[in-house]
């Protein structure tokens, strides 16, 4: 009893210190000084909207791109409340600075200044639960005394006030466009032009897209000629929305703000701007303080000074990358599921068959080595898919061949590292090596800006417009599983040597790093990650220290996780609205009474993924069953048999349950991983994807460790430091 109390008294302060260290490190990373207030704008701003305009169309735009010396270019992400954004959605995104549904009927001409269908826009915004307020831009501009002119029905939607009216409106006429714009810039601070349905007739073959783009080029030249009547005008050209399926990145360009790539604090990625950012951008250019607002956007910025031809080429490459990724995502995830299920079936069914045993028993060493290599390879697929994004696979035709070749080659290299390094003789060594590569790659990527994840096949799908920085849910699942398994392997060696205090210290150290990388708003910015990681590493610390896990201690760990998570969100909320991540925005939602609508929307997304994403659901269920029935609680007689049962030919006559006695931290590590996956499933909006992806890494690594243990039984060699027989 005294010894147990001594361990507890030594470990509990360490846990408290670790919690405080994590909290202080997180708070230090979230605080940044508020940006200086914008000076009142003294330049006319002209926004030209062309729904569906892409950078692939640039070679046919002619005059606009060729005549602008200070062109800034970016990729506009137009995702709205549905996968494909219609023109009305795009105009409403400018109006509300938020995702708002307008339906796929094109905006209609105002009648006596009133927008037709405005009540429908308001009702759709309420139903979508994003907190969008159509008419917000018009209200803010009117209150600030900014004069505006709308030319074309879409422009009227963008500039309408919340009552659905627009003060100064002109119908779009090609014949008078130059003069209309010239008149507007003389009397207005902001002019918005809707170039209309330029793609009409392309779907039916009445005219080609090149012909339609040539029309756009002529219209843009007319707008520029009219804008020249203003005082040093700023001209923005926006692709506004999709022009029908499939969805895609759209053109965004500016003239008058300097040459370079456009970016936004919303994406933290050079070249990417959200459709909702255009609302804040216009206000910023006009020198208008938006005040407290439901807008989720941030002003776009010119990120780099680059020649116009280079920024256009970069934008075209981003578009090509996104177009290549989008159709391959479902097939890749299905393939990952099938590979995992095949591995599961081979182990749980194929290797237990008596005929197989009799036939290959003389070759069980090669069988186990093959199983280990294949298991490590399957576990390495996710991180290999991220690293493949370092290669320009999307520029190869067909891109799927280059993608798969890159994934296979990099996964093979990772397996070679796992099996050839000095750690190969430890039972958890090869698995820990793959886990370390996965965790380190994701951590380094997050710390350096998450550029590796953008448009990676398992990374950030740009067209979804969820987030472009930090630790998204896929990365969180992989990072969490890998970090916990790596920590388990490190702590296991120390526990076997009786150094429980050192083991607990290692768990605390890795846990603090993982929590900071995942949760700090300036790094991972993951709201749902810290609670899962804090609880998982808290429990693992208790296990490593040899402290009994009681209900009271579990409650204390949960309260600590809640405290740290709330503190992160609170400090992020203290920053200016334009600098907040979704952590601070959620805290603001709580203060504004919008917590339950946000939770309801995320719960709906969670359930949708759970019931509609059958491959990941199947993978999670099969993986959990395999772990429970084979690796954690071997309840079947063949597993608990003192001689190994049907697996005796592989285990050298030893029960598989003996592996847990050889690896005292294995069971605690699996419990911590299960807790993290469960909490991640509950508090994030990716549903079954989080435990499923954790299974996709954890189960193959556990199978590889099991094969390593069996090799030590059937091919004994020099005893390693941990006392288990070493495999060759």
N, C-alpha and C positions, 0 to 999 in steps of 0.2 A: 504493500500500500504506500509506503514511504517513497519507494522508487517511482511508482506511478505518479504520485503527487509532485515529486521533484521534476519529472518530465513535463507535467502539465504546467507547473509554475514557470518553467523555463521557456515553454513554447507559446503560452498565451500572451505574454508581453511581446514576443516576436510578432505574433499575429496582429496585435494592436498597433505596434510600430509600423508593420507592413501596410495596414489599412491607412494610417495617417500619411505614410510616405506616398502611397498611391494617390491619396486625395490631394496632397500638396503638389505632387508632380503634375496632376491633371489640372489643378487650378492655375499653376504657373504657365501652362501651355495655352490656356483659353483666353487670358487677358491680353488685350492689345488696345492701344490708345484709339480713341474715336477719330475718324478722318475729319479733316478740316471742312467746314461748311462750304458748299459750292457758292461761287459768286453769282449774282443774278446774270442770266444770259442776256447778251446784247446782239445775238446773231439769229437770223431767221433759220428755222429748222424746217426742212421739207422731207417728209417720209413718203416714199413711193412703194406701194404694196402690189406685188405680182404673185398671187397664190400659185404655188407649185413650181416656182422658178428654181432651177438647180444650177450648181456650178458646172455640171456637164454641158449646160447650155451656153457657157461663157464664150466659146469660140464663135458662136453665132450672134453674140450681143454687139460686137463691133464697136461702134462709136463710144459708148459709155465707158467701157474698160480702157480703151485706147486713149481717150481724151483726158482722163483723170490722172494727175501726177501724184497725188497723195492718197491713193486708194488704200483703204484698210478692208480686209476680207475676213469673213468668219463663216462657220457652219451653223445655221440656225436649226435648233432642235424644236420641232413644232408639236410634239406630242401633247394631246389635250386629254379629255376624260375618256376617250376611246383610242384604240390603236392607230386609227387613221384620222388625222385632223382635217376637218372640212374648212372651207374659207371662212364661214361665220365663226368657227371656233378660233381661228387665227386672229380675226379682228377683235373678238371678245377678249382674247388674251392680252391685247394691247389696252383695251378699255379697262379691264379689271386687274391686270397684273397678276392674274391667277388663272388656273385651269377652269374654263367655263364652256359648256356645251351650247352650240347654237344650231345644231342640226345640219343636214347636208343640202338644204335649200339655200341657194345663193342669196345674200342680202338684197333687199328690194329698195327701190327709190323711196325716200321719205315723202310723206304726204303732209304738206303744210308744216314741215319741220319735225314731224313725228315719225319714229322708226317703226315700220310694220313688223308685227311679231315680237315687239319688245317684252310684253308680258310673258311670252313663252321663254325668252332668254332668262328672265328673272326666275321663273319657275324651275327651269332646268338647272340653274346655278344652285338653287336651294336643294334640289334633289341630289345633286352630285356630292354634297357635303364637303366641298373643298373650301368653303368660306368665301367664294368669289362674289364680288359686288360689281356687276355690270354697270357702267356709267361712272365708275370711280375716277377715271382719268378726267372726264369732262367736268365733274364736280370740283376736283382739286384745281384744275386750270381756271375754271370760272371764279373760284374763290380767290385765286392769286391774281386775277385781273389779266390773265394771258389771253390774247385774242387768237382765234383759230378759224380755219376754213377747211371744209371737207369737200373734196371733189370725187364723186362716185359713191355708190351705196355702201361699200365696205368701209370707206373712210368715215361715213356718217355714223356707222356702228361704233367705230373706234373713238370718235369724239363726242358721242352723245352723252348727256348728263343722265343721272340715275332715273329721271322721269321719262327717259326715252325720247328726248328732243335734242335737236342740233340747231345751233344759232345761225351759223352761216354755211349754207350748203349750195353747191352747184352740181348739176348733172355732168357726167363725163361725156365730152364730145371731142373726138379726135381732131376735128377741123379747127377747134378753138383752144386746144390744150395749152399751147405756149402762152397765148394771151391770158387764159384763165389763171394759169400759175403765176404769171407776171403780176396780174392784178391782185392775186391773193397774197403774194409775199410783200406787197406794198402796204397792205392793211392788216396783216396778221403776223403774229409771232411764230405760229405753227401752222403748216399746211400739210394735209394728208391727202394723198391721191390714190385712188383705187383704179388700177388700169383695166379692171374688168375681166371678163371670162375670155382670156386670150387663147385658151386651149380649145375653145369650141370648134368642133369639126375635126380635131386630130384623132379622136377615138373612132369616128366613122370613116376616116380616110379621105375626107374632103380636102384636107391639107395636112402637110407633114409638120412635125414638131419644129423642124428647122424654119419652116415658113412662119410658124407662130412666133418663134423667138425673134425672127427678123422684124416682125411687127412690134414686139416688145422693145427691140433696140431703137426703132424709129420713135416710139412713144417716149422712151427715156431721154433721147436726144431733145425731144420737144420740151420735156419737163426741165432739163438742164438749161435750155435756152431761156425758158421763162423764169427759172430760179435766179438766173444771173441778174435779174432786175433788183434783187434784194441786196442787203448789205452783208457781204462776206457770208453767204449762206452755207449751212451744213446740209448735205443731201444724204439721206439714208435710203437704201434700196433693200427691201425685205421680201423673201419668198413666202412669207405669211403662213402658209399651210401646205398640206398635201394637195394634190390635184387628182385624187383617186388612189385606189390601191395599186401597188404597195406603198407603204409609208417610206419616207426617206429624209435625209438631211436636205436643207434648203439654203439658197443663197442669201447671204447677208453682207452688205458692203456699205462703206461710208466714203464720202468725199468731203474734205474740209477739216478733218481731224488728225491728219498725218498718216503716213504710210505704215503698214504693219499688219499684224494679226489681231483680230478682235477677240477678246476674252471677257469673262465675267466672274465676279466673286461667287456666283451661284454654281459655276462649274469648276472653278479653279484650274481650268485647263485651257491653254492657249489654243485659240481657234474655235472654241465652242461657246455659243450663247443660247440661252433658253428663250423661247417665244415670250414668256412672261417677263423677261428682263427688259423688253422694249418699252414697257410702261415706265419703269424706273429710269431708263436711259433718256427718254424724252424729257421727263421732269428734271433730270440732272442737267441736260443741255440747256434747258430753259431757265435754270437757276431757281427752281421751285422746290421748296421743302415739303415733302409729302406728309410729314407728321406721322402720327400713329396710323397704320394702314393695314389692310388685309392683303395687300400686294406681297407676293413672295419673291419678286424679282429683285435684281440689283443692277445698277448701271453698267453697261458694257464699257470696255476700255480698249485702247490700242496697246497691245502687249509688247510688241517688238517693232523695231524699225527695219523693214524689209522691202525689197523691190516689189512693185505690184505683180510682176510676172511670177515671182517666187511664192507670194501669198496665195495667188490664184491656184498655182500648181499644188500647194499644200492642201488647200481646201478641196480640190478635186480628188486628191489622194485620200483624205478623210472620208469623203463621200464614197469612194470605191471600197475602202476598208469596211465601212458600215454596211454597204450593200452586199459585200461578200459574206460578212458574219451572219446577217439576219436569217437567210434561209438555211444555214448550216446548224444553227443552235439546236432545234428539236432533234435532228438526226444524231448529233454528237452526244447529247444527253441520253438518248435512247440507246446508242451504242455503248456508252459507259454503263448503263443499267444492265444491258445484255452481257457485257464482259464480266461484271460482278456476279450476276446470277449464274453464269456458266462456271465461274470459279467456285461459287457456293455449292452448286450441284455436284461438281466434280469431287469436292471434299466430303460433303454430307451424305452423298449417295454413292458416287462412283467408287471411291476408295474403300467403302465398307463391303463391297460385293465379294463374296468368297471366291468366285471365279477370277476376279481381278487380282485378289490376294495371292492365289496359287500361281498365277501366271507371272507376276512381277516381283514376288518376294525375293528371288535372288538378286534383283536389281533395285531393291528398295532405297539404297543410297542415292543412285541417280534420280529415282522418282521423287524423293524428298528434296533434293537440290533443285530439281526442275520446279517442284511446287513452290519452293521458297522464292526462286527467281521470278516466276510468274506472278506470285502474290505481291512481291515488291514492285514489279512492273505495273500491275494494276493500281496499286496505291500511288505510284508516281505519275499516273496519267494526269490528274488535275494540275499539279504544279508544272508539269511539262507543257500543258496547254497554255499556261501563262507565259512561260519562257519562250514558247514558239512565237509569241507576239513580237519578240525581238527581231524576227525574220519577216521580210515583206511577203508573206505567203499569199496575201490578197491580190498581189500583182501578177500571180502565176495563173495560167489557164490550164485546167480548171483549178480554182483555188483549193477545193477540198483535197486534192491529191497532195499539194504542197503542205497543207495544214496537217494531214494525217502523217505524212512522212516526217515532218518536224516533231510532232508529238512522240512518235515511235522512237526516233533517234535520240531525243533528249531524255525520254523515259529510260531507254537502254543505258545511256551514260550515267544516269542517277543510280540505276541498279548496280552498275559496275563499281561505282564509288562505294555503295553500301556493302558490297561483297568482297572488295579488295582492300579496304582500309583496316587499320589496326583494331577497330571495334568489331570486326567480323566474328571473333571468337566468343564474344559475350552473347548470352541468349537473346537479349533485346537489342543487341548492337546494330545489326543490319536494319531492323525496323526503325530504331532510333535515328539512324542516318537519314533515311527517307523522310521521317517526320521533321528532322532538323532542317533539311533542304526546303521542305514545304513552308515551315514556319518562318525561316529566315528570309526566303524570297518574298513572301507576302509582307513581312514586317518592313524590309528594306524598301519595297515598292511603295508602301503607305507613307513611310517617312520621307521619301523623295518625291511625293506628289501623285502617286497612284497612276502614273502614265502607262505602266505595263498592263493594267487592267482594262484600259479603254479599248473597246471593241475586241478584246480577247474573247475566245470562243466560250470560256466559262467566266468571263469577267463582266465588264460594264457594257450592256447593250445601249448604245447611245440613243437609239430611237425610243427607248422606254422612258428616258429622261428622269429616271429615279434619282440618281446621284452620280457625279463624275469624279468624286474624290473620296478618300478615306476607305473604310472597310465596309464594303457592301455585304449583303447577307450570305452570298456564296463564299466570298473570301473569309467571312467570319466563321462559317462552319468548318472550312478547311483549316484555318489558322487555329481555331480552338481545339479541334481534334489532334492536330499535329503537336501543338504546344503541350497539351496534357500528356500525350503519349511520350513525348521527349522528356518531360519532367519526371514521369513515372520511371523511365529507364535510368535517369540520373540518380533519383532518390533510391531506387532499388539497390544499387551497388552499395550505397552508404548504409542502408538499413541492414543489409546482409552482414556488414562488418560491425554492426552494433552501434553505429554513429547516428542515432536518431535525431539528435539536435542539429547536426550538420545537414541531415536529409531535410528536416523541416526548414532550415535556412535556405537551402537550394530551392525548395518549392516556393517559399515566399519571394525569393529574388526573381525567379522566372515569372511568377505570377504578377509581380508589380510591373515588370517590363511589358508583359502581355496586355495588362489592363490599360497601361498608359498608351501603348501603341494603338490599341483598339478604341479606347474611349475618349482620348483627348480631342476636343473639337478641331484643333489645328492639325491633328494627325488622322486617326481613324474615324472620329466623329460618329461613333456607333452608339446610339442610345440603348439599344437592347442588348449590346454585348457586355458591358461592365457588370450588370447584375448576374449574368450567367457565369462569367469568369470569376468574379469575386466569390460567389458561393462555391463553385467547383474547386478553386485553389484554396479556399478556406477549409473545406472538408479534407482536401488532400494534405494540407498542412497538419491537421489533427491526426490523420492516419499515419503520416510519416513520423510524427512525434510520439506515436504510441498512445495517444490520448483517446479515451473512450468517447465515441460520438453519441451524445445524448440529445434529447429533444431540446433542452435548454440551450445547448451550444449551437444547435442548428438554427434556432430562433435568433440567437445573437449574430450568427453569420448572415442570416437573411436581413436583419435590421441594418447591419453594417453595409451590406450591398445597396440597400435602399437609400441609406444616407449618402454614400458616395455618389450614386447616380443622380440623386436630387441636387447635390451640390454642384456637380458638373453642369447640369441644365440651368441652374440658377445663375451661375457666374457667366455662362454663355448668354443668358437673357440680359445681363447687365450691359452687354455690348450694344452698339447701335444696331437697329433692325437690319440694315443692309449687310452687316458683318456677321450676323448670327447664322449658325448652322441649324439643322432641324431639331437639335437638342433645345436650343433657346427658343425656337418657334413653338415647340410643344409646351414649354413652360409658359409661354405667353398665352397659348390656347387654354391652358388650365386656368390662368388668371382671368381670361375673358369668358369663362364658362363654356368653352368649346371642347373640353376634354372628351366628353362622351361621344360626340359626333366623330371625332378623330379616331377614338378607340373602336367605334362601331365600323368605320370604314376599313380600318386595318383588320378587324376580325372578319369582315366580309371577304377581304382579299385572302386572308389565311384559309378560310373555309373553301373558297373557290379553288385555291391551289391544292388543298387536301383532296377534294373530290374530283377535280378535273385533271390533275397531273398524275395519271395512273402509273407511268413508269417509275417515278420517284417514290410513290406510295408503295409499290411492290418491292422496290429495292430496300426501303426502310424496314418493311415488315419482315422480309426474308433475312436481312442482316441481323435484326434484333433477335429473331428466332434462332438463327445460327449461334449467336453469341450466348444466348440464354441456355440453349439446349446442349451446346458442345463446349463452350469455353468458360462460362461462369458457373453454371449449376448443372453439371453433367448428371442429370437425373435418370437418363436411360441406363439400363443395366449394362449395355455394351460399353458405356463410358465409365461407369463407376466400378466395373469389374476389376478385381485386384490384379488381373493379368492383362488388362487392356482390352478385353472383349474382342470385337471385330476389328479394332485398330491395333491389336497386339502385334501384328506383323510389321507395323510401322513404328510402334513405340518400344519395341524390344521387350514386350511382355509387361511393361509398366502401365498403370492406370493413367489416363490423361490428366485426371485430377491432381496427380502428383506434381504437375507443372506449376500449379498455384503455390505449392509448398516451397518449390525451388525459387519462385519469384514472389516474395511476400508483398510487394507493392503492386502487383498486377491487378488483383481484385479491387483495391482502393482506387487505382487509376481508372479502371473501367466504370466504377461507381461515379467518380467525379465527372467522367466524360458523359455518362448517361444523364447526370443532373444538368450539366451544361447544355446538352442537346435538348433536354426537356424544357428548360427555362427559355432557351433560344426559340424553341417552337412556340412557346406561349406568348412571348412578348414582342416577337417580330412579325412582320407581315408576309414572310415567305413560306409559312406553313410547314408542310412536311419536307420541304427542300432542305431545311437545316439539319434535322436528324438524318435524312437520307444521304446528304453529302458527307456528314461525319462518318456514317457507316461506310461510305465508299473509300474512305481513307483508313479507318480504324480496323475494320474486319480483315481486309487483306494483310495489314501489318501484323495483326494477331495470328493469322494463319501462317505468315512467314516466321514468326517467333515460335509457333508450335512446331513447324517443320525443323527449325534450328534445334529445338529441344529434342525432337525425335532423332535427329542425326547424331546428337551426342549419345543417344542410347544404343543405336545400332552400329555406329562407327566410332567407338571411344578413342579418344586421343589424350593428349596432355591436359590435365585438369586446369581450368582457368581460375582466376582469382576468386570468383564467386562460389567456387566449390562444385559447380555442375560440370558434367563431362562436356568437353568441348567438341564441336563438330569440325569436320575437316573442310 
